[in-house]
Amino acid sequence: MNRLLLRLILTSVVLSASVIGASAQTSDMAPADHTAPSYDMKAQSVADLQMVQKKFVDLANAIPADKFTWRPSEDSRSFAEVFLHVAGERYQILALGGATPPAGFDGKTFEKSTTDKARIVDELNQTWEFAQKTINGMSNADFAKLLPKLGPQANAGDVVYILVADAHEHLGQLVAYARENGIVPPWTAEAKKKAAEKKDEKK
């Protein structure tokens, strides 16, 4: 958890510095933009995480049960550990914004708690419900709430943003694992099937 917290703090500081730098540049070059945001960060975050969640579950279901202990090298996480890492980080990252993980959750042992395919899919679904409920329960004011422990300008919205970015990072990792084992991601297989059907219709 200390390593995770350090990484999140560093990420938040970088994000804050970028925002401050961009604001300063804007004030020098042009008047500040006071128009309303083009999208709702809360709704967009939930939609994005929902899409990634579906891919996590679809990919987990496509991996043979005996492959969940496979890892690309001794110092890398296995399939099972990456999926559980993703699930566990939903509790840990959102806890930085004030959410309370369920009783009994231990971030130090969670990744290695099981290699059972069905249990892993269940954990992904349970933690997604937790994340969805937590984010949907936040108001716009909550997103803007400052979290000084993460950085001078860090706020709860940054925590949600980090969760989104982290999910995409690990989805890419799992796709690479799958490809290494000759497993085509289900959404890619579906896209190829539709393209082939469309091609046949044009003949």
C-alpha positions, 0 to 999 in steps of 0.5 A: 500500500505504501508503494501504491500511495507513493505512486498516486501521490507522484501522479497527482503532483504531476497532474497538479503541476500540469494544470497550474502550468496550463493555467499560467500559459492561458493567462499569458496568451488568451483570456480564461475560458469560462464556458461550461465543461464539455462533459460530466467527469462523473458520468464519463468516468463511470461509463469508461470504467464500465466499458473496461470492466466488461473487457476484464470479465470477458477476457477472464472468461476467455482464458482457460482455467489452467492458464490463470497461474501463467506469468511471463517471467518469475518477477511478473504477476500471473493472470490471476494476480493481475485480475485481483490487483485490478479488483483490489485497487478499486478498494485501495485507490478509492479509499484515498478519497474517503471510501471504506473498503469492505471489512476483511479486505487485506490489500497485502494478501488479496492478489494471491488470495485465489487462482480460481477462475470463477472466484476471480470473475466474482471479485471483479464484479463485486469490486466494480459494484463498489466502485460504481456505487462510490463514484455515483455517490459523489457530488460535483462538489465531492469531485472538487474536494481538495486532498492535501495528503496527495498533493497541493492541488490534488482533489477527489476527482484526481483519485477517480481519474487515476482509477480510470488510467490504472484500469486501462494500463492493466487491461493492456497488460492482460491483452499482452498476456493473452496474445502471448498465449494465443488468446484473442481478446473477445472484443477483437474476435467479435470485431473481426467477425462483424467485418467478415460478415459485412465483407460477405454482404458486399459480394 
